[in-house]
Amino acid sequence: MGNSSGKEEVAEAEEEKDGEEEIVEKKKEEKEEVVELPLGVEELFESGDPVLDISYKKFKRLPRRVCGLLHLEKLYLCGNSLLNLPDSISQLQGLRTLALDFNKMEDVPSAVFELTNLTRLYLGSNRLMNLPEEVKNLQNLRCLWVESNYFQMFPRELYDLPNLKSLQIGDNRLKTLPPDLWKMESLRGLWLYGNRFSTFPKVLLKMEGLEILDMDRNKITKFPSLKRLHALRLFSYDHNPVDAPPRVSEEVLVVGEGAAEFLERREARIERQKKAAEEEAEAEAEAELTQAGEEPVIHGILKNSNANKSGGGMGNEEETEGNDPEREDEEMMEEEVDYEEESQFEMQEMFGEGDMMEFEGDELEYDTVHVDYEYEEGPEMEDVGRQEQRA
């Protein structure tokens, strides 16, 4: 009986201890909550704006009030000292964009994977080494940035994200890519700069949907031909120990050492081909006019104009009718008037609104660059602008 009472006393003591610890933790949270917020943050909380940016405010814990802002669609928490996020952040089911880069996270907070409406997630410049299996819950994710972390292996968990189009995984420690990476068929932009590749990953040659491929700052000594990547529009290979850029399609912009000379030579070749095609078209058009019995037009002047024909007729009349001075003056005046009328008529034929002639000239060309990546809403390659801003 004494033993029973002793056990009860121990249990009661433990309960009291747990209760005291809970009270201490609660008081600690309350104390942190009443800490004066940085200037302007209170106004941001009360603004009702669907975008909340409290980056670089030196937060070590996320203010609990943030989790109650159920109207939020975009939340920027960059450049603080966050190690984790409270579970209550999962209440923000309206979030489309969450930026957690430049913090101190060693793992992605589990509550993030409950935000199933996210389309953009930024986790760069943390201390991540991998991604958990729960990342597959983010089925709507289109853009993921995990640059400047400690990934040594490519996270295969990303295979389960069918809508992922932009993956930024530069400045990590990757040496190889999995041979079945081609399964990520939706991927359009892939940033692999600043890793440890010594050879070009052959699996990339199977990813025919890629539009942007960045291999800057690796140790690749030779690139294969990339002409089979028909969708490719931008390839960057700067700061690799290679002698020349790889072979690419005419539409691809290349960036790297020697790329400027390569592009100049390609532009000159295209210009020569265009000029040759124009000259051939002009020769064919002139040949068709000749076969049709029409007088060809060269630079807006008719060959063998009617004025020349009139001049020939005047000479014949002079031979038959003699050299009467008054007659000659009258004929010259009449012929000058006829020449002006005929010339005016010819010009009307050439420049009138009818079908008398077609204007032949150089076609206008427009240089277009498709860039669908940006930090905010935009085309699919939307993250380029943000990368430039970081740089």
Beta strands, then each sheet from edge to edge (+ up, - down):
strand 1: 51-53
strand 2: 74-76
strand 3: 97-99
strand 4: 120-122
strand 5: 143-145
strand 6: 166-168
strand 7: 189-191
strand 8: 212-214
strand 9: 234-236
strand 10: 253-255
strand 11: 297-298
strand 12: 301-302
sheet 1: 1+ 2+ 3+ 4+ 5+ 6+ 7+ 8+ 9+ 10+
sheet 2: 11+ 12-
end
